[in-house]
Amino acid sequence: MSIVYLEDKKIFKLDTAGSTYVIAVDDDNFLLHLYYGAPIPDVNLTDFANRCRYASFSATIPSRDGTDFSPDTWPMEIGCNGCADMRIASLQIRNADGNAATDVRYVSHRIIPGKPALPGLPALYSECEGDCETLEIKTLDKTTGAEVTLLYTVFTREAAMTRSVIIRNTSEKPFEIERVMSFCLDMNNADYDLISLYGRHNQERLFERRALAHGVQGISSRRGSSSHSQNPFIALIQKGGNEDWGDAYGFNLVYSSNFTAQCEVDFNRSTRVIMGINPDDFGWTLAPGESFYSPEAVLVYSNAGLGEMSRTFHRLYNHNLVRGEWKHKKRPLLVNNWEGTGMTFDDEKLVQIAAWAKETGLEMFVMDDGWFGRRDDDTSSLGDWYVNETKLRGGISSLIARVKALGLKFGIWYEPEMISPDSDVYRAHPDWCVHVPNRDRSLGRHQCVMDMTRADVRDYLFEQMSSVLANNEIDYLKWDFNRNITEAGSALLPPERQKEFYHRFILGTYELMDRITTAFPHLLMENCSGGGGRYDPGMMYFSPQIWCSDNTDALSRVDIQFGSSLCYPASVQGAHVSASARSGYETKRNVAMWGTFGYELDPAKISEEAREEIKTQIADFHRYYDTIHYGDLYRLISPWDDPYKCAWEFVNEDRSQAIVTYLSKFYTERQNWFLRLKGLDAGAEYRLTKTGEVYSGALLMRAGISMYRYPVADGDSAMLCFEKI
Ligand code: GLA
């Protein structure tokens, strides 16, 4: 059993494959957090509860045993607003009396096999019987009738758990949820560094590490998407911890809209971590009898540094998040026309690219932006999802037939949540666009946003898309989202519900994605948002791959891929070779192989030599596919540790193959240095396929391979493959 309730002590002990989490119910029915970390047995767990019960200036509340007790000084499973816990709150409900004092206490619990789904929300799921178990703890605020259920799912094969919250209104009057975090975690010290992934368009998910300090610190998004600026991921790592050593805790929100992740170090030097929907511009009115589901957060613990934390996320997401037919099916090697042609193309041009793709050994042609309405540039036509027959003479069916006749799969681009002011649909339905009355509608890339909170808008989009998808043999869909949301309001929501806009918007998007993936189960979806602006587990639930960044320059892309790998597996990482100038085709390939792999260029614009080189690149993709997509990643030298060079390694499950890539970013003198590999079988021997030389696993890991023999020029890279003998 992974979850046990020790009835005599009123303690819950939740064990994953590599962590223990302990909760107690105290005499006053508060839910207290006792421990989260490396596995521990059930011996004297109550010792955790030997703490000072109050501090001066921490208000106390009446306690059943007559001693003073302040929730302010105790680790709590829910941080309630306004009743003696002065730290950043995880729950705040404004009740019918107008105040926001919130106080929930334990009522009951149940332990169930597997994992219940969260209505309308993406979430991890049970892949097979016995891989997870769930604890539901019901609590109640007696004054307001808010019933708050905490969900904890514990995975038996990984050191991972998920947490979420359900709020039900059991009273006779409506109340307003002002803040609901998906989890609250009170750690008993502050000896951690906070890691987060910041960025911008073309530079997503760059690694940042800072020491925790007293007060509140963290990251958030208010952009209506998880965003390029901050990814909904943070980690806490023990001071001095690194890739291989130290307690590391990773937190990732399965959500694609406004989020917050905050840590507060208080006067006791304890650290509260919360993560959930951003409470800025959020509110949700809950009528009697209604329920609200928070998005889910994923918690991963590693006692061996960041490397193991990342590998746990990767395995977990490959098994328990990514879904559908393409989950484990080999994804087609594609060419996309975007970087090669932009929107300037016609059917002949596309068929030319497809013909080259076939001849080169690629498997799918993807037609990007520009095929619909009157779209020749980015100023028009989003929302008019009918084919532009001036460009595609004979219509889309004729183009698809020609591509299929070559023996290739066919993919198409959409940006369903967007609407161009210069479009037929906007002229017919100006209120379908996200806006607020009497204010300008700001533009991003000349476009507005469709009001996804509206069922009529979603129905329109579903009909438009399915008329193309149902009548044509389309294998792949790239779903884009190329601006953030402003003037967030819907013409249909009453004033008191406008605060629900952002959350309703993303629920609407999820609903449409669900309808499309259910109606067209064979479709391979690739998400995108100006590259990686919605690179989050919410989107990964619908699309097994996401375009990682519009930046296809290998030398800077590599930093984005290192950052992304903190919690996202290579199997979801959209990465292509493009014609971008800074490095040679070998390096472009070596970097793009750390992902779904493909090409994004116009073959007519590259040299004959480059075309020949590309032909030779493809065999390795097939040879290494499983190891890279589903193997263990080791960040051997990370850009945040070394500005000059980096190296990464994939090892397959039975440790019979290791693919090592080394990249020199800036001029590094040819010098003596040894690259130590990781994750091999120390007792085995490995052949380096490039030279045929044999090395022991022990030597490769303990002494390292001499890189003096594999010099690479500034901006170049080398890929070495080791195979077990
Ligand atoms: C976004 C995507 C690109 C491409 C363009 C098309 O920027 O990230 O890959 O699809 O839109 O407009």
Residues whose N, C-alpha, C, O or C-beta is under 5 A from the ligand:
A	BS01	GLA	W338 D368 D369 C528 S529 G530 G531 D550
